[in-house]
Amino acid sequence: MRVKDVIEIIEKFAPSEFAADWDNVGFQVGKEDDIVKAVLVTLDVTEKVIEEALGKGTNLIVSHHPITRGGIKSITTDDFVGSRLWRAANANINIFVAHTNLDVCPDGVNDVLARKLGLRDIEILEKGRGQAYYKLVCFVPASHVKVVMDATMKAGGGQIGDYSHCTFRTEGKGTFKGGPNTNPYIGESGKITEVEEIRLETIISGEDLQDALAGMIAAHPYEDVAYDVYRLEEPRLLFGLGRIGNLKNPISLSDALEIWQKDLGAKNIKVCGKTSDKVERIAVCGGSGGDLIEIAKKKGAQLLITGDIKYHDAQLADYLGIALIDAGHYYTERVILPELARLLEQNLKSRGEAIEILISEVDTNPWNDD
């Protein structure tokens, strides 16, 4: 298993194309062909995290936050950014970043945060672009259904949520007449041939479509493969910022605070709103979500939970009549680390790989919460 193989797993889960325009995501340090010894997932790449990776024998760090968002003019050891890049490169530590793309993707930071806080009926707060999906249909003689299906699935077809190899088959009869320059797999040139065939249908994402078509055609026994591709009207997966949902039962803000503070491990939480008020419909955004206050209010949220709330954002929320909880950037995002580790372990195990996935034990929160 090489670094590029692990990157491929993460890219399918949180495609880089869905990152914000200002963001800096993807492979940032190292060699894609390096063999992976072990993986360390972290919220930030600090010098202590790099030393932790070395001490634990890992040579791939998967981080949520990039080391730098902007361009780099120089790399020196006396620079905040350069010192970490220099240390990682000299220690043969590879670094891959999934940031805002991991925030907006299904089962990413915001979905995990919403579930952690007990929300139900979870929806995207601010919808972004949808990922295009297609239905791929081909016609295969019964003898080759399995080999064609396997080739299509290997290229990424048939994935619906946590289910793989999702197909539908219909029996039918196909006909064709080969021209003088053909060499049909079944029948003879110049004669109408009837064949018992299977209509094989599956779903495929836009990014995997070309690979799936190539795999299907290569595995198919016919000279000219008959197939159809239909773009689905509604994207099956939507990417967007923040989430909104409902609690099972209304709860006072003061009681909710006690529960959520424990669930998130946050030591200091700032609150805007009456703690005696009951809340039920909740919006969340991991990291910095002050820009979503008005959207949350319009969607009926009584409370927005996020981090990095500014003074004037809190004043706006007070004016609009929506409560705020600032649980901190660090605490609202680190909930993703166990889920990211689980995702990698699950995918590596399915490929027969036994690579260790570790969650960083370094507290990268720069604020003193004691």
Secondary structure, 3 states (H helix, E strand, C coil): CEHHHHHHHHHHHCCHHHCCCCCCCEEEECCCCCECCEEEEECCCCHHHHHHHHHCCCCEEEECCCCCCCCCCCCCCCCHHHHHHHHHHHCCCEEEECCHHHHHCCCCHHHHHHHHCCCEEEEEEEEEEEECEEEEEEEEEHHHHHHHHHHHHHCCCCCECCECCCEEEEEEEEEEEECCCCCCCCCCECCEEEEEEEEEEEEEEHHHHHHHHHHHHHHCCCCCCCEEEEECCCCCEEEEEEEEEEEEEEEEHHHHHHHHHHHHCCCCCEEECCCCCEEEEEEEEEEECHHHHHHHHHCCCCEEEEECCCHHHHHHHHHHCCEEEECCHHHHHCCHHHHHHHHHHHHHHHCCCCCEEEECCCCCCCCCCC
